[in-house]
Amino acid sequence: MERLINILKQNEKITDWIVVNTVSKSNEVFLIKDKVDMNRSCVTNETSVRVFVDFEENGDKFKGDSTVVLNLNDSEEEIKEVTRERTLEFLELLEGKPFAEPNPQPMFPQGSGKLRIEPYSEGLRQRIWWGAGSQQTAIWAAQHGMNLQSSTLVNYESHEPFHIQQANQLRAYKEAWKQAGHDFEPRTLVTRSIQPITTDLDRRLFGQDGSPQQDAVGYLAYHRNPTIFGKTFAGEPDQLIKELAEDEAIKEADTVLVTIPNTLGVEYNMHLLETIVKDIAPELGWR
């Protein structure tokens, strides 16, 4: 709200404004036969902004106005804080922490006191992944015992190529994991966009003009810091084998997740994956 007021004050064309913030709460009740099965509350925060502008036209003075309704978002740091708090709470629940009030009119037998998540899986806690965009979040994931997934984009934290920055992220994660002293080995995964070119159709869809693919740096919506996007690996299988073998992040990870152009249909993607599995993966030692 303070940020909104500052924006209004800084705009010299706006002569006055009215800001109305409305917080409403509703409850949803779900019924199964004649019993209440779930009672869910929902809170919405809505802000109406009406701005006024004085102007002249043909010597006459007018006051115009316009109204817009906003859903004010939390700041990037506030979103991070809330996300991490809820993640840690989620991990506690997976470990069996009781949290749910028993239904006063249960459809099935239940014990006394608060209930844990059911069905309960003792090993599920070790199979949770965290998608890290920076070294800092990778280290945080390691400290809290989550496996690490790093996608085709990460925070632009140095002027090095994407795969080097991502490899550094994985190394920082592994070191933090070692220092945390967890009693199981983590998994690490990186994502790559791989488009083998073996047919005329492949060439029409993904063929390049001969220039090598490059990483790209840009900004995601609502993010203050720049992001580096990894290149697409498109080319003949022999070329892809050479390029992928030089990828430092792939060397650091134990799993490679391949993205596919799903809009091109099942048949085409089966062809693409078959080429990767038969012609590329064996040469790189992937299994």
C-alpha positions in Angstrom: 0.0 0.0 0.0 2.8 2.4 0.8 4.4 1.7 -2.5 1.1 2.5 -4.3 0.8 5.8 -2.5 4.3 6.8 -3.4 3.6 6.1 -7.0 0.5 8.3 -6.9 2.4 11.1 -5.3 5.3 11.0 -7.8 2.9 11.4 -10.8 2.6 15.1 -11.4 -0.4 14.7 -13.7 -2.6 13.2 -10.9 -4.3 16.0 -8.9 -6.1 13.8 -6.3 -6.9 10.2 -5.6 -9.1 7.9 -3.5 -7.8 4.5 -2.4 -10.1 2.0 -0.8 -8.7 -1.3 0.5 -11.3 -4.1 1.1 -10.5 -7.3 2.9 -13.3 -9.9 2.7 -13.6 -13.4 4.1 -15.8 -16.2 2.9 -16.4 -19.8 4.0 -17.1 -22.8 1.8 -18.7 -25.9 3.2 -18.6 -29.2 1.4 -21.2 -31.8 2.1 -21.1 -35.6 1.6 -24.7 -36.8 2.0 -25.8 -35.1 5.2 -22.4 -34.6 6.8 -20.0 -31.7 6.6 -16.8 -33.1 5.1 -14.7 -29.9 4.8 -15.0 -26.3 5.8 -12.6 -24.0 3.9 -12.1 -20.3 4.4 -10.9 -17.9 1.8 -9.6 -14.3 2.4 -9.3 -11.8 -0.5 -7.5 -8.5 -0.4 -8.8 -6.0 -3.1 -7.8 -2.4 -3.6 -9.8 0.2 -5.6 -7.9 3.2 -6.9 -9.7 6.2 -8.3 -7.5 9.0 -9.7 -8.5 12.5 -10.7 -6.8 14.7 -13.3 -7.5 18.4 -14.0 -7.2 19.5 -17.6 -8.3 22.3 -20.0 -9.9 22.0 -23.4 -10.9 25.1 -25.5 -10.5 27.3 -22.5 -12.8 25.2 -20.3 -11.6 23.4 -17.2 -12.5 19.8 -16.5 -11.8 17.2 -13.9 -11.5 13.7 -15.2 -11.4 10.5 -13.3 -10.7 6.8 -13.7 -11.0 3.8 -11.4 -9.1 0.5 -11.4 -9.3 -2.5 -9.1 -5.9 -4.0 -8.0 -4.9 -7.2 -6.3 -1.7 -5.9 -4.6 1.0 -8.5 -4.7 3.6 -9.1 -2.0 7.1 -8.1 -2.7 9.6 -10.6 -4.1 11.2 -11.0 -0.6 7.9 -11.4 1.1 6.9 -14.1 -1.4 10.2 -15.9 -0.8 9.7 -15.8 3.0 6.2 -17.1 2.8 7.2 -19.9 0.4 10.0 -21.1 2.6 7.9 -21.0 5.8 5.2 -23.1 4.2 7.7 -25.5 2.7 9.3 -26.1 6.1 5.8 -26.6 7.6 5.0 -29.1 4.7 8.2 -31.0 5.5 7.2 -31.4 9.1 3.8 -32.7 8.1 5.4 -35.3 5.9 7.5 -36.5 8.9 4.2 -37.3 10.6 3.5 -34.2 12.7 -0.2 -34.3 13.8 -2.1 -31.2 12.5 -5.6 -31.9 11.5 -8.6 -31.7 13.9 -10.6 -34.9 13.8 -14.0 -34.8 12.2 -16.7 -34.7 14.9 -18.9 -36.9 12.7 -16.3 -39.2 10.9 -17.3 -41.4 8.0 -14.6 -43.8 9.0 -13.0 -44.9 12.4 -10.3 -42.5 13.7 -8.2 -42.1 16.8 -8.3 -39.4 19.3 -6.3 -36.1 19.1 -5.0 -34.4 16.0 -4.3 -36.5 12.9 -1.3 -36.7 10.6 -1.3 -36.9 6.8 -2.7 -40.2 5.6 -1.7 -42.4 3.9 1.7 -41.9 5.7 4.9 -42.9 3.9 8.1 -43.0 6.0 10.3 -42.5 3.0 8.4 -39.7 1.3 10.3 -37.0 3.2 13.5 -38.0 1.3 11.8 -37.8 -2.1 11.0 -34.1 -2.0 12.6 -31.8 -4.6 13.3 -28.1 -4.4 13.7 -26.1 -7.6 16.5 -23.6 -7.0 17.1 -20.5 -9.0 20.3 -19.3 -7.2 23.2 -20.6 -5.2 21.6 -19.2 -2.0 18.3 -21.2 -2.5 20.3 -24.3 -3.5 22.2 -24.1 -0.2 19.0 -23.6 1.7 17.5 -26.7 0.1 20.6 -28.7 1.1 20.4 -27.5 4.7 16.8 -28.7 4.9 17.4 -32.1 3.3 15.7 -31.7 -0.1 16.8 -33.0 -3.4 17.8 -30.3 -5.9 16.3 -29.6 -9.3 17.8 -26.8 -11.5 16.0 -25.8 -14.6 17.0 -24.2 -17.9 17.3 -20.8 -16.2 19.0 -19.5 -13.1 19.8 -16.2 -11.5 22.5 -14.3 -13.4 25.1 -14.4 -10.7 28.3 -14.1 -12.7 29.4 -13.4 -16.3 30.2 -17.1 -16.9 28.2 -19.3 -19.3 24.9 -20.8 -18.1 26.2 -24.3 -17.6 29.2 -23.0 -15.5 26.9 -21.0 -13.2 24.5 -23.9 -12.8 27.4 -26.3 -12.1 28.6 -23.8 -9.4 25.1 -23.9 -7.9 25.2 -27.7 -7.7 28.7 -27.7 -6.1 27.5 -25.2 -3.5 24.5 -27.5 -2.8 26.6 -30.6 -2.4 29.0 -28.8 0.0 26.1 -27.5 2.1 24.6 -31.0 2.1 27.9 -32.4 3.4 28.1 -29.8 6.2 24.5 -30.4 7.2 25.3 -34.1 7.9 22.1 -35.7 6.6 21.9 -39.5 6.8 21.0 -40.1 3.1 22.4 -39.2 -0.3 20.7 -36.5 -2.2 19.7 -36.5 -5.9 20.5 -33.6 -8.3 18.8 -32.9 -11.5 19.3 -30.4 -14.4 16.9 -29.7 -17.3 18.0 -29.5 -20.9 16.2 -28.7 -24.1 17.6 -31.2 -26.6 16.4 -31.3 -30.3 18.3 -33.9 -32.4 18.1 -33.2 -36.2 18.0 -36.4 -38.2 15.1 -35.8 -40.7 13.9 -33.1 -43.0 11.1 -32.3 -40.6 13.5 -31.9 -37.7 15.5 -29.5 -39.9 12.5 -27.5 -40.9 11.4 -27.2 -37.2 14.7 -26.7 -35.4 17.4 -26.3 -38.1 19.6 -23.2 -37.5 21.3 -20.9 -40.0 24.7 -22.3 -39.1 25.4 -20.0 -36.2 25.8 -21.7 -32.8 23.1 -21.5 -30.1 23.8 -19.0 -27.3 22.7 -18.4 -23.7 20.4 -15.4 -23.2 20.1 -13.0 -20.3 16.8 -11.2 -19.5 14.3 -10.4 -16.8 11.4 -12.4 -15.5 8.2 -10.6 -14.5 8.3 -9.3 -10.9 12.0 -10.2 -10.5 14.5 -7.5 -9.7 17.6 -9.5 -10.7 18.5 -10.7 -14.2 18.1 -14.3 -15.3 20.3 -16.3 -17.6 18.5 -18.8 -19.9 20.4 -21.9 -21.1 20.7 -22.5 -24.8 18.7 -25.1 -26.8 20.8 -28.0 -27.9 19.7 -28.4 -31.6 21.8 -30.2 -34.2 23.0 -33.6 -35.6 23.5 -36.3 -32.9 27.3 -36.2 -33.2 27.3 -32.5 -32.6 25.0 -32.8 -29.6 27.1 -35.5 -28.1 30.1 -33.3 -28.2 28.3 -30.2 -26.8 26.5 -32.2 -24.0 29.7 -33.9 -23.0 31.2 -30.4 -22.3 28.3 -29.3 -20.2 29.7 -28.8 -16.6 26.3 -28.9 -14.9 25.4 -32.2 -16.5 28.6 -33.6 -15.2 27.7 -32.5 -11.6 24.1 -33.8 -11.7 23.0 -37.4 -11.5 19.8 -36.9 -13.6 19.0 -35.0 -16.8 15.4 -34.1 -17.4 14.8 -33.5 -21.1 12.1 -31.0 -22.1 10.1 -31.9 -25.2 7.9 -29.8 -27.6 4.7 -31.4 -26.5 2.5 -29.3 -28.8 4.0 -31.2 -31.8 2.2 -34.4 -30.7 2.9 -37.8 -29.4 4.3 -39.3 -32.7 6.9 -36.6 -33.2 8.0 -36.6 -29.6 8.4 -40.4 -29.6 10.7 -39.9 -32.6 12.7 -37.2 -30.7 13.1 -39.3 -27.6 14.0 -42.4 -29.5 16.8 -40.6 -31.2 18.1 -39.3 -27.8 17.8 -42.8 -26.2 19.4 -44.7 -29.0 21.9 -42.3 -30.6 22.9 -39.9 -27.9 22.5 -41.2 -24.4 24.7 -44.3 -24.8 27.6 -42.2 -26.1 27.4 -40.0 -23.0 27.0 -42.9 -20.6 23.4 -42.0 -19.7 21.2 -44.9 -18.7 
